[in-house]
């Protein structure tokens, strides 16, 4: 496959995943209207966001096994069908309970898409060239959020909050057709035909063997800690800036968004660096990033003066978004065999999903108990320290892997 065609298929895959992120965040842009129509509390409205993450977490491990049997391409098509059903049903819902149920349906599609995209990019590019496309793909949640929040400003006044659901449903149909007609993976990456199981795949289908492989679990712990640290920033940082440093709400939101903007730089820059650093040295790069990010995360809620916040946000965003593409780039090597990659991805994404669910519970509880935002350095620091240790363990794991290949 030519490089140009590989990039074309990667771009189609990336744009397809952006739809799923847009589906996740459409609630954030329309929450006030949903609360008004159904007369629900803020807690109930928050469940519309949490339901998506809970469903994605539940599907992550079995989804990896399913992908191993039918291949990532078919998983994407199934996920697009699921997200269409979830959004169409959500747009037609006439009660909060029905809408909440459709959010769980959407979450299944969201979780499957997060599993399938990295193996597709892995199949399209050789190891030394997949860093940049993986870095760009790692920004899919940011791109989806920016897209739907801006579209909601246009759609909601004209078509109501349900118009955003119909938009995502329509895009799911469009990309089902585009993806289905264009994306074909290299031979051997499609997944077995019905009834066809190679010896390697038969061996890899032992879930127990996959779960005994340390590499994916080390990366899962890293993704868990990343989700805790980054999730706390997205959920609590504007409030921290207001209460601890006296910023007004508008400025606090603007300053926090600086990190989101520099995350785009971080993702693309990291992707470029991964193509320049030999693959056997990616584990060292990953370890160094975690050392820096752990320090930044401990300092995150202990900024002494307002003047340091903006420079910190710039650096934090770049370092923070360096982690996902590096984790995903290490995933194929962390899996014991190529056939184990789908289940290994399930393990890795399971860590991220659990972190996303627990962020609000853990961080909110620490602030309530200690009465201080600075106390968040404890749970975030512990999680990041654990991730740094497991990042260090990836070095001998990768050394052993490459030694066996030489």
N, C-alpha and C positions, 0 to 999 in steps of 0.2 A: 504494500500500500504506500502511495506517495505521501510525502509530508504534508502537501497541500490538502489532500483528501482527509488525512488524519485530523488536521486542524478543523476542517469543515465539519466533520462528524463530532469532534469535541465541542465545537461551538454550539451545534444543535443540541447536544447533550446538556451543556451548561445552561442554555436558554430554557430547556425543558425543566431543569431542576428549579430555575428561578420561579416558575409558575407555582411550584409546591410551597416555596417560601412565601410567595405572595398570598397563597391560600392561608398560611399560618397567621400572617400579620394583618389580614383584612379585618379581624375582630378589633385589633388595637385602634384602627382608624375609624371604626364605626360604633365603638362600645357605648357611647353616650346615647345613641339612637336606639340601640338594642335594649338598654336599660329602661329607656322611656317607654318603648312599645310593650315590653313584657312585664314591666314593673318589678324588676329583680334588683337584688342588692349588688354592691360592688364585688363581694365575695363570689356570688353566683356568676357574675360576668367574668370574673377571673378564671372560673372553672372552664369557660369556653376556650381559653388559651391552654390551660393545664390539660384538658382532655386530649388535645392533639399530642402533647408530649407523652402522656401516659400510654396512649395507644401505640405510639412509635417505639416506646421502650418495650412493651409487651411483644411486639412483632419482630424486634431486632434479632434475637437468637433463632427462632424458628424461620424467620425470613432468610437468614443466611443459608440454612439447610435447603429451603425451597429453591433459592437462587442457584445452589450447587447442582440441583437436578434439572432446572429448566433454562439456566443461563441468565445473565443480567439484562439482555435485550428484552426478553419476554417479561421479566420483572418490571421493567420500565413501562411497557405497554399495559400490564395489569395495573400498575400504580396509577397511570393516567386514567384508566377506566374507573378505578375506585374513587379518584378525586373528582371526576365528573359526577359520579353518582352522589357523593357526599355534598358537593356544592349545589347541584340541582335540587336535591332534597332539602338542603338548608334554605335555599331561596324560597321554597314552597312551604316551609314550616310555619305553623300557626301557634306554636307554643314553645316555651323555653325548653321543656323536656325533649321535644323533637329536635330542636336546634342543637342541643347538647349531644344528642345521639349522633347526629350527622357530623359533629366535630370529631367524635371517636372514629367514625368511618374515614374522614379525611386523614386522621392521624395514622391510620394503617398505610394509606398511600404515601404519606410524608416519610414514614419510617422505611418503607420499601425503596423509595427513590434515593434516600440517603445511603442505603446499602449498595445500590446497583451502579451509581454513577462512577465511583472510584475504580471498580474492576473494568468498566468500559474504557475509561481513560488509560488504565494500565494496559489494556489489550491493544489500544491504538498506537501507543508510543513505546519505543525501546526504553529500558530503565534510565539511560543517561539523558533522555529527552523529555521525560514525563513530568519533571519538576514544575516547569512553567504552566502547562495546562492544569496540573493539579492545584497549583497556587491560585490560578484564576477561578477554578471551580470552587475552591474553599470559601470564596466570597459570595456564594449563591444566596445565603441567608440575608446578607447585607443588601445585595442587589434586589432581592425580592421585596424586602421591607421598604426600601426607597421607592420602588416602582408602585406598590399598592398604596402606600400612604399618600403619594402624590396623585395617583389616579382617583383615590377616594374623595379628594377635594373637588374633583370634577363630577364624578359619577353620583355621589350621595345626594347633592342638592337637586339633581335632575331625575334620578331614578330611585332614590331611597337607599337604605343600607343593603337591601337585597340585590341591587344592581351590581355590587362588588362580587357577590356570590355568582351571579350569572356571567360576569366577566371572566372569572377563573374557570368556570365550567366551559365557557366557549373556547378559551385558550387551551384547555385540556383536549378538546376535540381537534382543534387545529394542529396541535403538536403530536397528538396520537397519529394523525395522518402523515405529518412531516417526518416524525421519527420513524414510524413504521415503514415508510417508503425509502428512506435514505440510509439509515444506520444499519450497516451490516458489519459484523465483527470478523476479524481474521479467522481462518479455519482453526478449529480447536477451542475457540473462545465462546462459541454460541451456546454451549450446554448440550448435553446428550439428547439425541432423538428419543422419543418414547420407547422404553424397553431396552435402550442401549446404555450399558454401563461399562466403562473401561476398567482395567485392573486398578489403575491409579485412583480413579474416582470411587471405585468400590471400597478401597482402603480408606480414602479420605472421608467417606460417608460415616465413619465412626465418630460420632460427636464426642465420645469420651477421649479419643486421641487428640482431637482438636483442642479440647478444653485442657489437656495436659501440656500443651505447647506454651512455654512462658512468654514468648514474644508478644502475641496479641494481648495478653493480660497486662503486660507492662505498658503497652500503648493505650489500653483501655483506661488504666489508672491515670495516665497523662491526660486523656480526653476528659475524664471525670473532673480532675482538678482544674483544667481549662474552663470547663462549663461552670464550675463553682465561681472561679475568679471573674471571668468575663460576665457571667450572669448577674453577679452582684453589682458590677459596674452598670449594666443596663437597667437594673431594677431599682438600685438604691442611691447611685452616685449623685443625681441631682438633689435628692433630699439631704444627703450628707453635706453638699456644698452650701445649701441654704441654712441648715441648722448649725453646722460647725464653723463655717467661714463667712456666714452672713450674706451670701449672694441672694439676689432676687430670683424668683422662679425662672424668668425668661433667660437671664444670663446663665443660670445653672444648667438649663437644658442645652443652651448653645455651647457652653464649654464642654459638657459631656459629649456632645456630638462631634467634637474635634477628634476624639479617639476613634469614632466610627469612620471618619473620613481618612485618617491615617492608617486605619486597618486595610484599606484598599491598597495603599502604597506598600504596606507590610506584606500582604499576600502575594502581590505581583513581584516585589523585590525578592522575597524568599523563593518563589518559584524559579526566578532567574538564577539565583545562587545555587539552587539544588541541581541545575543543569551544568554548573561550572565545577561543583565539588564532586569528586569521584564518589560513586554510590557506596563504596565500602567505608567512606568517611562520614556518611550522613548521620550515623549514630553519635559521633563526636559533636557534630553541629547541633544535634537535638539536645544533647546534654548541656552544652554551653547556653543554649536558649533558655533552658529550664532554670539554670542558675540565675540568669539575669531576670527572668520573669518572676521567680520566687521573691527576689529582693524587691522588685517593683510592686508585687501584690501585697507584701507586708507593709510597704510604705503607703500604699494606695489610700488608706483611710486615716493617715497620720501626716498629711501635708501641713507644715507649720504656718505658711503664709499664702495669701491669695495669689501673690505674684508668681509662685512656683507651680500653680495648677495647670496653666496652659502648656508650658514646656513639658510637664509631666504627662499630660494627655497625649501630646504629640509622640513622645517616646513610647508610652504605654501601648498606644494603638499599633505601632509598627511591630513591637516585640510580641504583643498578644497574638496578632494574626500571623506571626511566623510559625506558630505551633501547628495549626491544623494541616497545612500542606506538607509539613515535615512528617507528621504522624502518618498521614495517608500515603506519603511516598515510601515510608518504611514498611507499610503494611504487607506488600507482596513478599518482601524479604523475611518479614517476621513469621509469615505462615510457613509451616514445615514443608509443604509442597504447593505448587501452583493450584492444584485442585482444592486445597484447603482454604484458599483466599476468601471465597464467599462466607464461610462460617467464621473465619478470622475477622472479617469485616463486621459480622454480626456481633462478635464479642467486643470489638473496638467501639462500635456505635452504641452498644448497650451501656458502656461506661459514660459516654457523652450524655445519653438520655437520662440516666440516673442522676448525673450531676445537675442537669437542667431542672429536674423535678425537685431535687433537694435544696437547691440554692435558696429559694425564698424561705423555706422552713428553717434551715440552719442559720443563715445570716440574720433573718428577722428575729429569731430566738435569742441570739447572742446580744443583739442591740437591746432587746427588752430586758434581759437578765442583768447585763452589766451597765446599762444606761449610758453607753459610750460607743460612738462609731469606731473609735480606735480599737475596740475589742474585736472587731472583725479580722484583725491581724492574726488572731488565734486560729479560728477554723480555716481561713484561707491559707495562712502560713503552713498549717499542718498538712493540708491537702497538697499544696505546692511542694512542700518538702518531700512528701511521699512520692510525688511525680518525679522530682529530681533524682531520688534514689533509684526509682525504676528506670529512668532515662540512663543513669549510669550503668544499670544492669544490661541495657540494650547493647552496650559496647562489646562485652564478651560474647553475647548472643550472636551479634552480627559477625564478629571475628570467626566464631565457630562455623557460621553459615558459609562465609566466603572461603574458609579453609577447606571445607568439604567440597567446594566447587572447583578448587584449583588442582 
